[in-house]
Amino acid sequence: MTDEATSLFDIELRLLLDAVYLRYHYDFRGYAFSSLRRRVRHAMTRFGCERVSDLQHRIIHEPEFFAEAIQYFTVQVSEMFRDPGYFRTLREEVVPVLTTYPSIKVWVAGCSSGEEVWSLAILLAEEGLLERSMIYATDINPDALAKAQRGTYRVDRVAQFTRNYLAAGGRGSLSDYYTSAYGNAMFDRRLTQQVVFADHSLATDSVFSEVHFVSCRNVLIYFNRALQDRAVGLFCDSLVRKGFLGLGSKESLQFGAHADKFEAFAPEQRIYQRKVPG
């Protein structure tokens, strides 16, 4: 694209984001712009739109179309026990602290299609904590939330899930937690009896509960600095004294507006602990 074409594309993209916010109250205006460019271009190709304004017209006038197009505004890339070292550290260093509470609340923010939610449920079950835990799994994408709640994944993904589970210190066999049929692995719904799946936007919504652990991994990398600070502020406000925050391997609190409210608990795994206000 020429410089002029890129400039016009960006103008139309900003108008599209404003339109989505005004029409549906989904706020993507604080998302990283370079990532949005790529995803909107994919959407234009998928739906046969020559210009962003063509995509905007359909989104504004066809709510059912927006329900389909929203998949291109959010990123859904995950796997069970992704970054096994993170889950091993949770098991070995964070869980012993969580066991000191009579009940435990966990918030998985930006849960996407649910792989991390099911992973945490398995980990807590193996550590004897699931029955006294409540997990809040939130996302802005209704289709992703529905997939997360079903807990059904392609069976060809299970080999990687299993490798991750074992590397993360799994105490048994991952196959104990799912059944296979018709090319899918269906995870035991009893694992999510203590899970609440709910719509929540880190861009527009507020704190909804006091929790002991927030896991928001590989979400902040798609936000600009202002939205990152807003999200971390929500996490800080929701955490109990000395509660834990887990981020993705490429994310950090360094230089953020709330960096001084946390201390590194397991820095290599991007696990932080809220400081006691003093």
NORHUGI-V235241 format. One record per pair of residues at least 24 apart in sequence whose C-alpha atoms are under 7 Angstrom apart, sorted by sequence separation. I is the first residue (numbers start at 1). J is the second residue. D is the distance in Angstrom with one decimal. If there is no record, write none. Layout:
# NORHUGI-V235241
I:J:D  I:J:D
This chain:
# NORHUGI-V235241
203:227:6.5  246:270:5.9  247:271:6.4  233:258:6.6  246:271:4.4  43:69:7.0  111:137:5.8  213:239:6.9  232:258:6.9  245:271:5.7  246:272:6.3  111:138:5.7  112:139:6.1  207:234:5.9  211:238:5.9  212:239:5.7  229:256:6.2  244:271:6.9  245:272:5.1  104:132:6.3  105:133:5.7  106:134:6.2  107:135:5.8  108:136:6.1  109:137:6.3  110:138:5.7  111:139:5.6  155:183:5.4  206:234:6.8  210:238:4.7  211:239:5.1  212:240:5.6  229:257:5.8  244:272:5.7  245:273:6.1  43:72:6.1  103:132:5.1  104:133:4.5  105:134:4.8  106:135:4.6  107:136:4.7  108:137:4.9  109:138:5.2  110:139:4.6  154:183:6.1  155:184:4.6  202:231:5.5  209:238:6.1  210:239:5.7  211:240:6.0  217:246:6.7  218:247:6.9  229:258:7.0  244:273:4.5  103:133:5.8  104:134:6.2  105:135:5.9  106:136:6.1  107:137:6.1  108:138:6.3  109:139:6.5  154:184:4.5  155:185:5.1  210:240:6.3  213:243:5.7  214:244:6.2  215:245:5.8  216:246:6.1  217:247:4.4  218:248:4.7  221:251:6.5  243:273:5.6  244:274:6.3  113:144:4.7  153:184:5.5  154:185:6.0  207:238:6.0  212:243:4.8  213:244:4.6  214:245:4.8  215:246:4.6  216:247:5.3  217:248:4.0  220:251:6.9  242:273:5.5  243:274:5.4  40:72:6.6  112:144:5.2  113:145:6.1  152:184:6.3  153:185:5.3  212:244:6.3  213:245:5.8  214:246:6.2  215:247:6.3  242:274:4.6  39:72:5.5  112:145:6.5  152:185:5.6  153:186:6.6  241:274:6.3  242:275:5.7  39:73:6.4  113:147:5.3  114:148:3.9  152:186:4.4  241:275:6.8  242:276:6.1  80:115:4.7  81:116:6.6  113:148:4.3  151:186:6.0  152:187:6.3  241:276:5.6  76:112:5.6  79:115:5.4  80:116:5.7  112:148:6.9  151:187:5.5  23:60:6.7  36:73:6.8  76:113:6.7  78:115:6.4  114:151:6.9  81:119:5.7  236:274:7.0  13:52:6.4  80:119:5.7  12:52:5.9  16:56:5.6  12:53:6.3  9:52:7.0  126:171:6.8  149:197:6.9  145:197:6.7  137:195:6.9  135:194:6.2  136:195:5.9  137:196:6.0  138:197:5.8  139:198:6.9  140:199:5.3  134:194:5.1  135:195:4.6  136:196:4.9  137:197:4.8  138:198:4.9  139:199:5.3  140:200:5.5  133:194:6.6  134:195:5.9  135:196:6.2  136:197:6.2  137:198:6.3  138:199:5.5  139:200:5.4  140:201:5.5  138:200:5.5  139:201:6.7  122:191:6.9  121:191:5.9  121:192:7.0  81:161:6.7  84:164:5.5  88:168:4.5  80:161:5.2  87:168:5.4  88:169:5.7  79:161:6.6  82:164:6.5  81:164:5.3  84:167:5.7  85:168:6.0  81:165:5.7  84:168:4.4  81:168:6.9  107:211:6.7  106:211:5.7  105:211:4.7  106:212:6.0  107:213:6.3  108:214:6.0  109:215:6.3  110:216:6.3  105:212:5.5  106:213:4.9  107:214:4.7  108:215:4.9  109:216:5.0  104:212:6.3  105:213:6.8  106:214:5.8  107:215:6.2  108:216:6.0  110:219:6.5  27:203:6.2  27:204:6.9  86:269:5.3  85:269:6.8  32:222:5.2  31:222:5.7  32:223:4.9  31:223:4.2  32:224:5.0  30:223:5.9  31:224:5.5  30:224:5.6  30:227:5.5
